Amino acid sequence: MRPGLMVGLVGLLGACSFDLAAVRAELTPRAANDLGCKANKLDFEEIKAPLAPSNVRVTGCGKKNEYSLVEGRWTPVRRSQQSN
């Protein structure tokens, strides 16, 4: 099974955790471009909220974005904010 498909299936379940390694592989090129940061400088963190799908926060180079899996694609929820 392809990693993107696996992440999509996990995302549909909402309450379940992501396979963060698969998420990292799939989301790194997008996040590196969005943050203007090299891939090896990015940190990934799953964000969970009760009764809501999990999101992933990516930080790097003093910036952060939050992404949500929408219709099988990683979509920014919050774009390029300065990280604290």
C-alpha positions in Angstrom: 0.0 0.0 0.0 1.3 3.5 -0.9 2.2 5.8 2.0 -0.2 8.5 0.8 -3.0 6.0 0.7 -2.2 4.7 4.2 -2.0 8.3 5.6 -5.4 9.0 3.9 -7.0 6.0 5.5 -5.6 6.8 8.9 -6.8 10.4 8.5 -10.3 9.3 7.8 -10.5 7.6 11.2 -9.8 10.9 12.9 -9.3 9.6 16.4 -6.3 7.4 15.3 -2.8 8.6 15.2 -0.9 9.2 12.0 2.1 7.1 10.9 4.3 10.1 11.4 7.1 8.6 9.3 4.8 8.3 6.4 3.4 11.8 7.0 7.0 13.2 7.1 7.9 11.5 3.8 4.8 12.8 2.1 4.7 16.3 3.6 8.4 17.3 3.6 8.6 18.6 0.1 5.5 20.8 0.5 6.5 22.1 4.0 10.1 22.8 3.0 8.8 24.9 0.1 6.1 26.7 2.2 8.6 27.5 5.0 11.6 28.2 2.7 13.6 25.8 4.8 15.8 22.7 4.1 14.1 19.4 4.7 16.6 18.3 7.3 15.7 21.4 9.4 12.0 20.6 9.7 10.3 19.1 12.8 6.9 17.4 12.6 4.4 17.2 15.5 0.9 15.6 15.4 -1.7 17.9 16.9 -4.9 16.2 18.3 -8.1 17.8 19.3 -11.1 15.9 20.8 -13.6 14.9 18.1 -11.6 16.5 15.3 -9.2 15.1 12.7 -5.5 15.3 13.7 -3.4 18.0 12.1 0.4 18.1 11.7 2.5 21.1 12.8 5.7 21.6 10.9 8.4 24.0 12.3 11.7 25.0 10.8 13.9 28.1 10.2 11.9 30.1 12.8 8.6 29.5 11.1 5.7 27.1 11.5 2.7 25.8 9.5 -0.1 23.6 10.4 -1.5 21.1 7.9 -4.7 19.0 7.7 -5.4 16.1 5.4 -8.3 17.2 3.2 -9.6 14.9 0.5 -6.2 13.1 0.4 -4.1 16.2 0.2 -2.1 18.1 2.8 -3.7 21.5 3.1 -2.3 24.4 5.2 -4.5 25.3 8.1 -2.3 28.1 9.3 0.4 29.5 7.1 4.0 30.5 7.8 3.8 32.0 11.2 6.9 32.9 13.2 7.5 30.2 15.8 8.1 31.2 19.4 
